[in-house]
């Protein structure tokens, strides 16, 4: 466990995709830090083209770095130097990153939609610019933004920080992505009922009527049938009746609940009266 309450693990990985990046070939040491929900904070491969197997991780006893990684290695290239032949013990001192280090926390990490989340910058190196990508298509500038997730899902969050290095006259940047960091669940759905109002409902031809959707249960699709042979698929249509008569109006709505397509229909007989 780290001082921030996260966890660091060490093992061996043969992957070159997914959560694993930077594999040097064959098996590598793979060190990964994750939080209590399993979201990855950082990860890194260590090794060369031969098999490298990380076995033990311990805090750095000198307190000048982060961790000591211990295992065995058959590599003679990449990160590995000084191999004596065959498989050697290989000790790696994983030091703290210098300069910028992007980091943040969020609260809450889970909840039902709509879920409002407050992000707090924890970056090192005194960045001056911040860019959050919330994983749902939205972004925000600033160190400590708030964001509302309106749909259920599992969202990865990315923070990029930057500052001007005046000595070297260049922009420094660092990025961290926390995978599957925010988990938004579906709240208890309300009753799914098609409903609408209209104004006016009585008048002389040509009579223009505004229909307003009042359905419950978050419909996704709409179909109005105005009773005069015409229809509309918008939730709040405007329709003109050009002939006298009494017209029924039907509204059908669709949504998805528990992975199923749901439909509900309301019919109002003799609803529009055109003189």
C-alpha positions in Angstrom: 0.0 0.0 0.0 1.2 3.5 -0.8 1.0 6.6 1.4 -2.0 7.7 -0.7 -3.9 4.5 0.1 -3.4 3.0 -3.4 -1.7 -0.4 -4.1 1.4 -1.3 -6.2 1.9 -4.8 -7.6 4.8 -6.4 -9.5 4.7 -9.5 -11.8 5.5 -10.6 -15.3 3.7 -9.7 -18.5 4.0 -10.9 -22.0 1.3 -8.4 -23.4 1.9 -5.5 -25.7 -1.6 -4.0 -25.6 -4.6 -3.5 -23.3 -3.4 -2.1 -19.9 0.3 -3.0 -20.7 2.6 -0.5 -22.5 6.3 -0.5 -23.3 6.9 -4.3 -23.5 10.5 -4.9 -24.6 10.0 -8.4 -25.9 9.2 -11.8 -24.3 8.3 -11.4 -20.6 9.0 -8.2 -18.7 8.7 -7.0 -15.2 5.3 -5.2 -15.0 4.8 -2.7 -12.1 1.3 -1.2 -11.7 -0.3 1.2 -9.2 -4.1 1.0 -8.8 -6.7 2.4 -6.4 -9.3 0.6 -4.3 -11.7 0.2 -7.2 -9.0 -1.3 -9.5 -8.5 1.8 -11.7 -4.9 2.0 -12.9 -3.0 5.1 -11.9 0.3 4.3 -13.7 2.0 1.2 -15.1 5.4 0.4 -16.7 7.3 -2.5 -18.2 11.0 -3.1 -17.4 13.3 -5.5 -19.2 14.8 -6.5 -22.5 14.3 -9.0 -25.3 14.8 -12.0 -23.0 12.5 -13.3 -20.3 12.4 -11.0 -17.3 10.2 -12.1 -14.3 9.4 -9.7 -11.6 8.7 -11.5 -8.3 9.0 -9.2 -5.3 8.3 -5.5 -4.6 9.4 -3.7 -1.5 9.5 0.0 -0.4 12.9 1.6 -1.1 14.6 1.5 2.4 16.6 4.6 1.6 13.4 6.6 1.1 15.0 8.3 -1.9 12.9 6.4 -4.4 9.6 4.6 -4.5 10.2 0.9 -4.6 12.7 -1.9 -5.1 11.8 -4.5 -7.7 13.4 -7.9 -7.5 13.2 -10.9 -9.9 15.3 -12.7 -12.5 16.4 -11.7 -16.0 17.9 -13.4 -19.0 18.1 -10.2 -21.1 21.3 -8.6 -22.2 19.7 -5.5 -23.7 17.0 -3.0 -23.1 16.9 -1.9 -19.4 19.1 -4.7 -18.3 22.9 -4.3 -18.0 25.7 -6.4 -16.5 24.2 -9.9 -17.2 26.7 -12.6 -16.3 25.2 -15.3 -18.5 22.0 -17.3 -18.3 19.5 -16.0 -15.7 20.6 -13.5 -13.1 19.0 -11.8 -10.2 17.9 -8.4 -11.3 17.2 -5.6 -8.9 15.5 -2.4 -10.1 15.3 0.8 -8.1 12.1 2.6 -9.2 12.7 6.2 -8.4 10.4 9.1 -8.1 9.6 11.0 -11.3 11.3 14.4 -11.6 9.7 17.5 -13.0 6.0 17.4 -13.9 3.9 14.5 -12.6 0.2 14.6 -13.5 -2.1 13.2 -10.8 -5.6 13.8 -9.4 -8.3 12.4 -7.3 -12.1 12.5 -7.7 -15.1 12.2 -5.4 -17.4 10.3 -5.6 -16.1 7.5 -7.7 -19.4 5.7 -8.0 -23.1 6.6 -8.0 -26.3 6.7 -10.0 -26.9 8.9 -13.0 -26.8 11.9 -13.0 -23.6 11.8 -11.0 -21.8 15.0 -10.1 -18.0 14.5 -9.5 -15.5 17.0 -8.1 -11.9 16.6 -9.4 -8.9 17.7 -7.4 -5.4 18.2 -8.8 -2.6 16.4 -7.1 0.1 17.0 -9.7 3.7 17.6 -8.8 6.1 20.0 -10.4 3.9 23.1 -10.1 2.0 22.9 -13.5 0.2 26.1 -14.7 -2.2 24.6 -17.2 -4.6 21.7 -16.8 -6.8 19.8 -19.2 -9.2 17.0 -18.1 -10.9 14.6 -20.5 -13.8 13.0 -18.6 -14.3 10.0 -20.9 -17.8 10.9 -22.0 -16.8 13.3 -24.7 -16.5 16.4 -22.5 -13.4 18.3 -21.4 -12.6 21.0 -18.9 -9.7 23.4 -18.2 -8.6 24.3 -14.6 -7.1 22.4 -11.7 -10.2 21.4 -9.8 -13.3 21.2 -12.1 -16.7 19.6 -11.4 -18.4 17.5 -14.0 -21.8 15.7 -14.2 -22.0 12.3 -15.8 -25.6 12.0 -17.2 -25.5 8.4 -18.5 -24.6 5.1 -16.9 -21.2 3.7 -17.9 -17.6 3.1 -16.9 -15.4 6.2 -17.6 -11.7 6.6 -17.9 -10.4 10.1 -17.0 -7.2 11.7 -18.4 -5.4 14.8 -17.0 -2.7 16.6 -19.0 -0.7 19.2 -17.2 1.9 21.6 -18.6 4.1 24.6 -17.8 6.7 26.7 -19.4 10.3 25.8 -18.6 11.9 29.2 -18.7 15.5 27.9 -18.5 15.1 25.6 -21.5 12.5 27.8 -23.2 10.1 24.9 -23.9 6.7 23.6 -22.7 6.8 20.6 -20.4 3.9 18.2 -20.3 2.8 15.1 -18.5 -0.3 13.0 -18.8 -2.0 10.4 -16.6 -5.0 8.3 -17.4 -7.0 6.5 -14.8 -8.9 3.6 -16.5 -12.4 2.8 -15.5 -12.1 5.4 -12.8 -15.7 6.7 -12.6 -18.5 4.1 -12.5 -22.0 5.5 -13.1 -25.0 3.1 -12.6 -28.6 3.4 -13.7 -30.9 4.8 -11.2 -34.3 3.1 -10.5 -36.3 3.8 -13.6 -39.6 5.5 -13.2 -42.8 4.4 -14.9 -42.6 4.4 -18.7 -45.7 6.2 -19.9 -46.4 8.1 -23.1 -48.1 11.4 -22.4 -48.5 14.8 -24.0 -50.4 18.1 -24.0 -51.5 20.4 -26.8 -52.6 24.0 -27.3 -55.0 25.0 -28.6 -57.2 22.0 -28.9 -60.2 23.9 -30.4 -60.3 26.5 -33.2 -61.1 27.2 -36.8 -59.2 26.0 -39.8 -56.3 26.4 -40.5 -55.6 25.5 -36.8 -51.9 25.4 -35.7 -51.4 23.3 -32.6 -48.2 22.9 -30.5 -47.8 19.4 -29.0 -45.6 19.1 -25.9 -44.2 15.8 -24.6 -44.8 15.0 -21.0 -43.9 11.3 -21.1 -42.1 9.7 -18.1 -39.3 7.1 -18.2 -36.9 9.0 -20.5 -38.1 8.1 -24.0 -35.6 7.9 -26.8 -37.9 7.8 -29.8 -41.3 9.5 -30.5 -44.1 9.0 -33.1 -47.1 11.3 -33.1 -50.1 10.5 -35.4 -52.3 13.6 -35.7 -55.4 11.8 -37.0 -55.4 13.5 -40.4 -53.0 11.1 -42.1 -49.8 12.9 -41.0 -47.2 12.1 -38.4 -44.1 13.5 -36.7 -41.1 11.9 -34.9 -40.1 15.0 -32.9 -40.9 15.2 -29.2 -42.6 18.7 -29.4 -44.0 19.1 -32.9 -46.0 22.0 -34.4 -48.8 20.8 -36.6 -51.5 22.6 -38.7 -54.9 21.1 -39.3 -56.2 22.5 -42.6 -59.7 20.9 -42.7 -62.6 20.9 -40.3 -63.2 17.8 -38.2 -62.6 16.1 -34.9 -59.2 14.3 -34.7 -57.8 11.7 -32.4 -54.1 12.0 -31.6 -51.8 9.1 -30.8 -48.3 9.2 -29.2 -46.0 6.2 -29.2 -42.7 6.4 -27.4 -39.7 3.9 -27.1 -36.9 3.5 -24.7 -34.4 0.8 -23.6 -34.6 -0.6 -20.1 -32.5 -3.6 -18.8 -31.3 -4.1 -22.4 -34.8 -4.4 -23.8 -36.7 -2.1 -26.2 -39.8 -0.9 -24.4 -42.8 0.8 -26.1 -45.9 2.6 -24.7 -48.8 4.3 -26.5 -51.4 6.9 -25.5 -54.5 7.7 -27.6 -56.7 10.7 -27.1 -59.9 10.3 -29.0 -61.7 13.5 -30.3 -58.8 15.5 -29.0 -58.5 18.2 -31.6 -61.7 20.0 -32.8 -61.4 22.1 -35.9 -64.4 24.3 -37.0 
